[in-house]
Amino acid sequence: MKKLKKLKKIIEMVDEYTKEIKMELDKAKKEHQKLMLESNSKLISEIAKGEGIDELMLIEKYSKKSKIKHVDIVSDEISDTSEELLSCMSLNGIDYFYEDKINGTVFNNKNEKVGEYKEGKIKLNH
C-alpha cells in the first residue's frame, strides 16, 4: 500500500511538471512570435526606406494578416480516383501531353487524343 501512495504522488508531481512545461512553452512561443513580428516590421521599414516605397502598402501586401479569407470546403463524397500529371513534349512547335505509363494516351493542346505512349515511345495518329 505504501508503494501505491508513492506512485500516486509521483504521478501528481509529473502532472504538475507537465503543466509547468506547457506554460513555459506557451510563453516561449508568444515571445518568439513577438520577436518575429518586430523583426519583420523592422525589415519592411528598412525596405520601404531603401526603395522609396510606402511602408503601409508593403505591410498590407506582404503581411500574414492579409485581408484574404480562407474558406474550408468540406465534401461529403470521398473520391477514390487520384489525378495524375501528364508529361509534356513539343514537336514542330506543337505541345503534346502524354501519360508516362504503359499504354499511355497522348493528347494535343485541345485535349484531344492524338496518339499512344508505348515502350517509352510516342506514336502519333497522323
Buried (B, 14 or more C-beta within 10 A) or exposed (E): EEEEEEEEEEEEEEEEEEEEEEEEEEEEEEEEEEEEEEEBEEEBEEEBEEEEEEBEEBBEEEEEEEEEEEEEEEEEEEEEEEEEEBBEEEEEEEEBBBBEEEEBBBBBEEEEEBBBBEEEEBEEEE
